[in-house]
Amino acid sequence: MALKVLSALDAAKIQLYHFKAIIIAGMGLFTDAYDLFCIPPIMKLIGRIYYLDHHNSDKCSVMPKETQYKTTPTAVVSTLVSIALLGTAVGQLVFGRLGDRAGRRRVYGLSLGMMVLSSLACGFSICKTRNCVLVSLGFFRFLLGVGIGGDYPLSATIMSEFANKKTRGAFIAAVFSMQGLGILASSIVTMVVCRIFAVSSNEPKSETPDEADL
């Protein structure tokens, strides 16, 4: 019976459900790339807000305000970037195995739900102290990485199962091409949001306003 179903899918003409599968799986990979690659500009913001260069701040009378701030230390940036990738590796193993045992479509929904909740939780890492922000953000980004790790193998597998033999490669390429758009969107959204806060702030433009912390 299973062989008959697979043969029917291989011989099926392009239909609406093919494009629905591309959109659903593609948006999953779009979100994966967005979540993974939004952290570098965020680390720039964290450096500006939480890493005040006190040595330079003593010379504020003769030095521009911008020079009082420095970037986030390399070790911190590396940790925040890599912890999501570590979660991705764990998620690929866990969700890949669960997908084989419990059904890929069911587990796919579980991984997407985990991504949504974890990304929202990352957005609420708004403590007022540096250590609290970094620890909470790192914890939720690890969970986010686990959800992303589940989405990667399941998206490709689901798309390949729905596509016919003739168009399978093109459909999978279309799904994975959404990663580039996700990377681009993450930087655009960060710049737009920062610009909105800069315009709406009542503080001098040469300083880092309190709204930047939010």
C-alpha positions as CSV (number, residue, x, y, z in Angstrom):
1,M,0.0,0.0,0.0
2,A,2.8,2.4,0.9
3,L,4.5,1.7,-2.4
4,K,1.4,2.5,-4.3
5,V,1.0,5.8,-2.5
6,L,4.7,6.7,-3.2
7,S,4.3,5.7,-6.9
8,A,1.2,7.9,-7.2
9,L,3.1,10.9,-5.7
10,D,6.0,10.3,-8.0
11,A,3.7,10.3,-11.1
12,A,1.4,13.1,-9.9
13,K,1.2,16.3,-11.9
14,I,1.9,19.6,-10.3
15,Q,-1.1,20.6,-8.2
16,L,-2.1,23.2,-5.7
17,Y,-1.0,21.1,-2.7
18,H,2.6,21.1,-4.1
19,F,2.7,24.9,-3.8
20,K,1.1,24.8,-0.4
21,A,3.8,22.4,0.7
22,I,6.5,24.8,-0.7
23,I,5.0,27.8,1.1
24,I,4.7,26.0,4.5
25,A,8.1,24.3,4.4
26,G,9.7,27.5,2.8
27,M,8.4,29.7,5.6
28,G,9.8,27.3,8.1
29,L,13.3,27.7,6.6
30,F,12.7,31.5,6.2
31,T,12.1,31.6,10.0
32,D,15.0,29.4,10.7
33,A,17.4,31.7,8.9
34,Y,15.8,34.8,10.4
35,D,16.2,33.5,13.9
36,L,19.7,32.2,13.5
37,F,21.1,35.3,11.7
38,C,19.3,38.1,13.6
39,I,21.7,37.7,16.6
40,P,24.8,39.6,15.1
41,P,23.1,43.0,14.9
42,I,21.4,42.3,18.3
43,M,24.9,41.8,19.8
44,K,25.9,45.2,18.4
45,L,23.0,46.7,20.3
46,I,23.9,44.8,23.5
47,G,27.5,46.1,23.2
48,R,26.2,49.7,22.9
49,I,23.8,49.4,25.8
50,Y,25.6,47.2,28.3
51,Y,29.3,47.5,27.7
52,L,30.1,51.1,28.6
53,D,33.8,52.0,28.3
54,H,34.4,53.7,31.6
55,H,38.0,54.6,30.6
56,N,36.7,56.7,27.8
57,S,33.7,58.1,29.6
58,D,36.1,60.1,31.9
59,K,37.1,62.1,28.8
60,C,33.5,62.8,27.7
61,S,34.2,66.6,27.7
62,V,36.6,66.2,24.8
63,M,35.5,63.0,23.2
64,P,32.3,62.4,21.2
65,K,29.6,60.4,23.0
66,E,29.8,57.5,20.6
67,T,33.4,56.7,21.7
68,Q,32.2,56.0,25.3
69,Y,30.8,52.7,24.1
70,K,32.5,49.6,22.8
71,T,31.4,46.4,21.1
72,T,30.4,43.2,22.9
73,P,33.4,41.0,23.7
74,T,34.2,38.3,21.2
75,A,33.7,35.5,23.7
76,V,30.2,36.7,24.5
77,V,29.3,37.1,20.8
78,S,30.7,33.6,20.0
79,T,28.8,32.1,22.9
80,L,25.4,33.6,21.9
81,V,25.9,32.7,18.2
82,S,27.1,29.1,18.8
83,I,24.6,28.2,21.5
84,A,21.8,28.3,19.0
85,L,23.8,26.2,16.6
86,L,24.4,23.7,19.4
87,G,20.7,23.5,19.9
88,T,20.2,23.0,16.2
89,A,22.5,20.0,16.3
90,V,20.5,18.5,19.2
91,G,17.2,19.3,17.5
92,Q,18.2,17.5,14.3
93,L,18.9,14.3,16.2
94,V,15.9,14.5,18.5
95,F,13.2,15.6,16.0
96,G,14.6,13.5,13.2
97,R,14.2,10.4,15.3
98,L,10.8,11.5,16.6
99,G,9.7,12.1,13.0
100,D,10.4,8.6,12.0
101,R,8.7,7.1,15.1
102,A,5.6,9.5,15.6
103,G,5.1,10.8,12.1
104,R,6.8,13.7,10.4
105,R,3.9,16.0,10.0
106,R,3.0,15.8,13.7
107,V,6.5,16.3,14.8
108,Y,7.0,19.1,12.3
109,G,4.1,21.0,14.0
110,L,5.8,20.4,17.4
111,S,9.1,21.8,16.2
112,L,7.5,24.9,14.7
113,G,5.5,25.5,17.9
114,M,8.8,25.3,19.9
115,M,10.4,27.8,17.5
116,V,7.5,30.3,17.9
117,L,7.5,30.1,21.7
118,S,11.3,30.3,22.0
119,S,11.6,33.2,19.7
120,L,8.9,35.1,21.7
121,A,10.8,34.2,24.9
122,C,14.0,35.6,23.4
123,G,12.2,38.9,22.8
124,F,11.3,39.0,26.5
125,S,14.9,38.9,27.6
126,I,14.5,42.4,28.8
127,C,16.1,42.4,32.3
128,K,17.9,45.6,33.4
129,T,21.2,43.9,34.1
130,R,23.7,42.7,31.6
131,N,24.2,39.2,33.1
132,C,20.4,38.6,33.3
133,V,19.9,39.6,29.7
134,L,22.8,37.4,28.4
135,V,21.8,34.3,30.4
136,S,18.1,34.5,29.6
137,L,18.8,35.2,25.9
138,G,21.3,32.4,25.7
139,F,18.9,29.9,27.4
140,F,16.0,30.7,25.1
141,R,18.2,30.8,22.0
142,F,19.3,27.2,22.8
143,L,15.7,26.1,22.9
144,L,15.1,28.1,19.7
145,G,18.0,26.2,18.1
146,V,16.4,22.9,19.1
147,G,13.2,23.8,17.3
148,I,15.2,25.0,14.3
149,G,17.1,21.8,14.2
150,G,13.8,19.9,14.0
151,D,12.6,22.0,11.1
152,Y,15.6,21.6,8.9
153,P,15.4,17.8,8.2
154,L,11.6,17.7,8.4
155,S,11.1,20.5,5.9
156,A,13.3,18.8,3.3
157,T,11.8,15.4,3.9
158,I,8.2,16.5,3.7
159,M,8.8,18.5,0.5
160,S,10.6,15.6,-1.1
161,E,7.8,13.2,-0.2
162,F,5.1,15.5,-1.7
163,A,7.0,16.3,-4.9
164,N,7.1,14.1,-8.0
165,K,10.3,12.8,-9.4
166,K,10.5,15.4,-12.2
167,T,10.2,18.5,-10.1
168,R,11.6,17.3,-6.7
169,G,14.9,19.0,-7.1
170,A,13.4,22.3,-8.1
171,F,10.8,22.2,-5.3
172,I,13.5,21.5,-2.6
173,A,15.7,24.2,-4.0
174,A,12.7,26.6,-3.8
175,V,12.2,25.7,-0.2
176,F,15.8,26.2,0.8
177,S,16.1,29.5,-1.2
178,M,13.9,31.1,1.5
179,Q,16.9,31.0,3.8
180,G,18.5,33.9,1.9
181,L,15.3,36.0,2.3
182,G,15.2,35.2,6.0
183,I,18.8,36.4,6.5
184,L,18.0,39.6,4.5
185,A,14.8,40.2,6.5
186,S,16.5,39.9,9.8
187,S,18.9,42.7,9.1
188,I,16.2,44.9,7.5
189,V,13.8,44.5,10.4
190,T,16.6,45.3,12.9
191,M,17.6,48.5,11.1
192,V,13.9,49.6,10.6
193,V,13.1,49.1,14.3
194,C,16.2,50.9,15.5
195,R,15.4,53.8,13.2
196,I,11.9,54.0,14.5
197,F,13.1,54.1,18.1
198,A,15.8,56.7,17.2
199,V,13.2,59.0,15.6
200,S,10.7,58.7,18.4
201,S,13.2,59.2,21.2
202,N,13.2,62.5,23.1
203,E,16.8,62.1,24.2
204,P,19.8,63.7,22.3
205,K,20.7,61.8,19.2
206,S,24.3,61.5,20.2
207,E,23.5,59.3,23.2
208,T,22.1,55.9,23.6
209,P,18.5,56.4,24.6
210,D,16.8,54.3,27.3
211,E,14.4,53.0,24.7
212,A,17.3,51.1,23.1
213,D,17.2,48.7,26.1
214,L,13.6,47.7,25.3
